[in-house]
C-alpha cells in the first residue's frame, strides 16, 4: 500500500471519529447554543411600520397610556424634548414627564416571564400601570424598582413610566433599564439585556427666600432702631444656587423716617424715626437675585409691613 493511500485512510478515520464525537457532544448538550440576551432599546417614531418584533410590542405599549395619564402629563410633556443625542431634556422641578418608549424582545425565550429593573440617581420613577406584575426589588416612586411578570404586562408598565427630578436637582442623569429572561429553549441560565435613557435637567431659577417680619411700633424722635432677627436671613434660593442679592425698600411715608428703613442680609431691620408728627407708614421690601427668569424662572420675592410712629410726648 502506498504512503498516499495510507495517509488518505488515516484522514478519513480522523474525520469519522470527529463526527462521532460531535454527535455525542450534541446529544449530551455540550454544544448547545448559549441563551441569547433580550434585546432592549428605545423605540423610534415610525419604526413600528418596519415590523420589528420590538416595535410591534410597542404598539400595545403606546396604547397602554389611557386618557387620564395623557391629561396628567400634558403640561410636563410640553416642557420635555429629545435632543440630537436622544437625551430626554426637561426642566428642574417640572411635573414628571412620560419617559420615551422602551421595548424588548427575546426570540429564544423558553417562557414568557421576565424581570425588569429600573433605576435613576437624581430622580424618582413612577409606574402608572403595574397590574399583573410583582414588585421584587426597590419601591414605587423611588429611584429604584424591579418588577417581574409577562412581557405584555411589563410593556404596559414601561409605557406608563414617568421620571421626576429630585427637588432642585439639575444636570445629567439617566434611567438604567435591565431585562432578565427565564432562560432559553437550549439553556436554563438566565440572560440579561440592558439599555439607558440619558436625561438632561435644565436649571430654572428659584425666587429668593424672604418673608417679612411683623409690623413695628415706635416713637417719633426716639433715635436709631435696630431689630436683629426681624426676618429670617435672606437666601438666594435652594442651597444649589449661589447668587448675588439686592434689597429695595420703599415707603409711602418717607417723612416719618430720618434714615432707613434698611434690611441687612441676616434679617436685621434698622431705621431712625424723624422728630415731629407721628403716623403709619406702609413699607414694601423687594429682594432680587441675578439668576434671571429664563425657562419660567423667578428672581424676586417681597412683602410689606407697617411701621406705626407715635408722636413725641411734650
Buried (B, 14 or more C-beta within 10 A) or exposed (E): EEEEEEEEEEEEEEEEEEEEEEEEEEEEEEEEEEBBBBBBBBBEEEBBEEEBEBBBBBEBBEEBBEEEBEEBBEEBBEBBEBEEEEBBBBBBBBBBBBBBBBBBBBEBBBEBBBBBBBBBBBBBBBBBBBEEBEBEEBEEEBBBBBBBBBBBBBBBBBBBBBBBBBEBBBEEBBBBBBBBBBBBEBBEEBBBBEBBBBBBBBBBBBBBBBEBBEEBEBBBBEEEBEBEEBBEEBBBBEEBBEBEBEBEBEBEBEEBBBEBBBBBEEBBBBBBBBEBEBBBBEBBBBBBBEBEEEEEBBBBBBBBBEBBBBEBEE
